[in-house]
């Protein structure tokens, strides 16, 4: 069971209080984009074994979206941060590197 902390309202709860929203930090393509860009956006997603950045919504709380960094093998959550952030905060990157020295970094 994941324990996530909503950075918007500060509530820490089990994952059942939240709704997952897929991979974070994607460049989204929609109407007017090329077929190749749209296909890549829709179907070519990362599915890493290890550190992953995801979107979550506090469905049974404040209702706001936020981002989380977690390990897909151990379910360890390294931290959460507001959805408007374009890159993971330095303190979360440092925490990941401290616990996973082999991690290649945010791409």
C-alpha positions, -999 to +999 in steps of 0.1 A: +000+000+000+013+034-010+012+063+015+010+096-004+010+131+010-010+157-010+013+188-013-018+209-018-037+202+015-010+183+035-031+152+041-012+119+042-033+089+033-033+055+016-034+053-022-071+044-021-079+081-013-061+091-045-066+084-082-035+077-104-032+098-136-003+082-155+032+094-162+043+129-152+063+155-171+050+145-206+048+169-234+012+166-245+002+166-281-034+171-293-053+186-322-030+201-349+000+180-340+017+156-364+006+120-364+040+109-352+040+133-322+005+122-313+013+085-316+044+089-294+024+108-268-005+083-267+014+050-270+051+053-263+053+056-225+080+047-201+073+017-179+105+017-158+115-008-132+126+016-104+122+054-101+091+068-118+074+101-118+036+100-118+005+122-117-020+117-088-053+133-079-065+137-043-099+123-053-114+120-017-099+151-004-091+185-019-095+172-055-063+187-068-037+171-090-001+166-079+031+147-089+049+119-070+083+103-073+083+066-064+100+033-069+079+009-089+097-022-074+096-013-037+066+012-037+088+036-018+076+072-022+104+097-024+082+127-023+053+146-038+051+181-053+026+204-070+014+195-105+025+229-120+061+220-114+080+213-147+108+192-132+111+173-099+124+196-071+161+193-062+154+179-027+135+150-042+162+143-068+188+144-039+167+119-019+164+096-048+202+097-055+210+092-019+189+060-018+195+048-054+231+059-063+228+039-096+199+060-107+207+079-140+186+110-133+155+127-145+151+127-183 
